[in-house]
Every structure is written in C-alpha cells, then in structure tokens.
Amino acid sequence: MIKLKGRKEPWQSGVAKNITFIVTKDCQLACKYCYLVGKNIKERMSWDTAKAFIDYVLGHEDDFREESVIWDFIGGEPFLEIELIDKICDYLKLRMFELNHHWFNSYRFNFSTNGINYHTPEVQAFIQKNREHLSIGITIDGTEKKHDLNRVYKITEKGSYQDVVKNIPLWLEQFPNAGTKVTISSADIPYITESVMHLYSLSIHEVNINVVFEDVWQEGDDKKFEEQLMTLADTIIDGGWYQDYACSFFSENIGKPMDPERDNQNWCGAGKMLSVDAAGNLYPCTRFAQYSLREKKALIIGNIKDGINQNLLRPFLTLDRTTQSPQKCLECEVASGCAWCQGENYDAAKTNTIYERSTAICLMHKARVRANNYYWNKLFRKLELEERREEFEKNHRKSNPSIC
C-alpha cells in the first residue's frame, strides 16, 4: 500500500507558548499582498527593550505554564536585525539555564524570512550556533513569474525571485524537511498549479499555501480558483507526487459540518500568543500592532514595564467559533477548515470589536472544498485500483511460480 505524504504537525503543537519579537518594521520588499501596511525603517527594537521583555516573561514563570516555548522573530524582515537577534537568543539561553526554567530543555527559535539575506556570514553563523533549536521557513511564491508578481523590492519594484531561489539549496541542505509558505491573492490565481509544481521541482516537499483573508476577491475568482485546484489535483495524482510531497490546499479534514458544541474552538491563537514591539508594547498577536492595521487603532494589552493587563486580555480568552460567527457560518455544511484571522476580524469590523468574524474568503473556501473532494475521490480510486492490481499480481505469481 502506498504511504501518503502528510503535513507535519507544528513543533510541540498544542503545548507550546508562542512569543514574538517584532524586531523591526523594515523590509527590503514591498509585497503587494502584505498585510503589514505600516512598514517603516524607524521602528527597530533596542537591546534594552528586548532584555526587559525577556526578564519580564522569564521572571513570571507561573504565568506561562505551557510545557514548551517558541520564540518567534518577525519584521518586516527579521534577518535585517541578525546582530540583535543573536544577542537575544544568547541571553534567552543563559537566563533559562540560570533560572532552571522549565522551558530550558524545550524551546525553539522560529523565523519566517524572505530569504534574501539567508546566505550572509552573519545569518549562517547564527544558524550554526543554534542549529538544534531552529525552525526557518523561506517564503518563495512559486515560479519566477508568480513570485515577482507580488514580491518586489520596495524602491525599484524589481522582482526578488532570483535573489531568493539561489539560497534554496543551502536552506534545504540545512533544513531538509522545511516547508515554504505561499500566498494567493486575486491576481495570483492563474499561476497556482505551475507554482506548486515548480516548488516541488526545487525539492521543497511541503507547500503551505493559503488565500489572503482580506476582502480582495473579484467576481468569478472562486470559479477560477476551483479550476486551478482541480488541475493541480490531476497533476499531483497523475504524476505520483502525492507519495512524497504535500500541499496544504488538499486536506481530508475540511469541508464537513461542525457541531457547535463539540467543534467550538477558536481558529486563531490570538490571546494565547504574546508579541512585543520596539516601543515595548504587548499584543495578543502581531496582527493587533499598528503596522498591521488599515482602519483601526492598535489593540495593546500591556507593556514591558507593567506587564500584561489581564482585563484587556480576558476578551480574547473567551473567543470561540460561536461567539463571533454569523449564523450562516454556524449552519454551513462545509464549515470545517474555513479559517479566519482575529486581527483581520477586528480591522474589518464595523465597530471596535473582536467578535465580528470576517467572511471575505467564504466563496474561496467553498471552491477549495469542491476541489478538495475531487482530489480525494480521484486519489482513493487510484489507490484502490493499484491495491487490486498488486493483489492480482501477487496471486498470479503464487499460481505461476515459474514467472519471475
């Protein structure tokens, strides 16, 4: 029986606290679909701010009882601040050891990078020092045409594909099981199939791909999306790629009704996560920082001096599917797997609430479900036929032992 390639579970999924340093709001790129609308060169984290935040978190061990921790570094582009990050990670390791902290033997440093600076001596020295506790994902959007459609330099608007793809072999040599993250907006739809297959050809075995949550979709995009996914399904199955490669668009666990009592979890982790910016302000997720918001003011839940204001955090801890979904979502026959972003909910809401779910991706989710059903029906038919053939050949050999 053929073993299918599945998506890897995140490290320590469900038992790790995610803590994020927004080390800079600068980036070399100005990606056209980026939700970070307020990127700038001025807001860079200082060492004093980073140290004060670390001392606060590690000094309140009883408030952070999760078994493990993921120390996440984002920008902008985090590797623009590799010197600061190196200092932060050294201090984290030292203090967790000195405090005999319960996270000392169960921590990861996590990065999502545009990959442009990946090969530099400073970044490579950092990787060698921390290799056993690192997760690094490089974002490459697919073919050069697809990538350069959105991921362009902020001044020249030149595409960045060539500067990223040259670092992919080194990245995969160091992190052979790493996956990439692909974003789809309205303009990208025609390039989905060729882009996923291109990433496979680069030996990237796991493609995590999603549509943007913002309301950017045009009439008919869902039909185009479904057609692309069905073409992709044919390509993956007919070519046997499913045996060793994965694409997150295809999942056996989506497109089913959901029980409002049994399946009432919040999709998003806002409130369970913690983020800090250059000013020392604390957020329930980076999507509530000002540079992530188009319409609303930042939603701050504390600062490095006073710590977390539990009264401001409490609403996030009460969030679930029922409290924020319209009735159509609760009754939807293909609800499972339909995602949302708490920060986008807040930004798109008519009032300053986190309890109003944005449904901009509704038609796109339904199109994905239809294509997903096509994918699994076709794959299981193929596997069933191959299993029957294997059984036939096995029995045939038994009855004809002279046949090699």
Sequence and secondary structure as in RCSB ss.txt:
>XXXX:A:sequence
MIKLKGRKEPWQSGVAKNITFIVTKDCQLACKYCYLVGKNIKERMSWDTAKAFIDYVLGHEDDFREESVIWDFIG
GEPFLEIELIDKICDYLKLRMFELNHHWFNSYRFNFSTNGINYHTPEVQAFIQKNREHLSIGITIDGTEKKHDLN
RVYKITEKGSYQDVVKNIPLWLEQFPNAGTKVTISSADIPYITESVMHLYSLSIHEVNINVVFEDVWQEGDDKKF
EEQLMTLADTIIDGGWYQDYACSFFSENIGKPMDPERDNQNWCGAGKMLSVDAAGNLYPCTRFAQYSLREKKALI
IGNIKDGINQNLLRPFLTLDRTTQSPQKCLECEVASGCAWCQGENYDAAKTNTIYERSTAICLMHKARVRANNYY
WNKLFRKLELEERREEFEKNHRKSNPSIC
>XXXX:A:secstr
          TTTTTEEEEEEE BS  SB  TT S TT  SS B  HHHHHHHHHHHHHTGGG   SEEEEEEES
S GGGGHHHHHHHHHHHHHHHHHTT TTTTSEEEEEEE STTTTSHHHHHHHHHHGGGEEEEE   SSHHHHHHH
 BBTTT  B HHHHHTTHHHHHHH TT EEEEEE GGGGGGHHHHHHHHHHTT  EEEEEE SSS   TTHHHHH
HHHHHHHHHHHHHTTGGGT EETT  TT S    TTTT   SS TTTSEEE TT EEESSGGGSGGG SSS    
 EETTTEE HHHHHHHHT  HHHH  HHHHT TT TT    HHHHHHHSSSS SS    TTHHHHHHHHHHHHHH
HHHHHHHHHHHHHHHHHHHHHHHH TT  
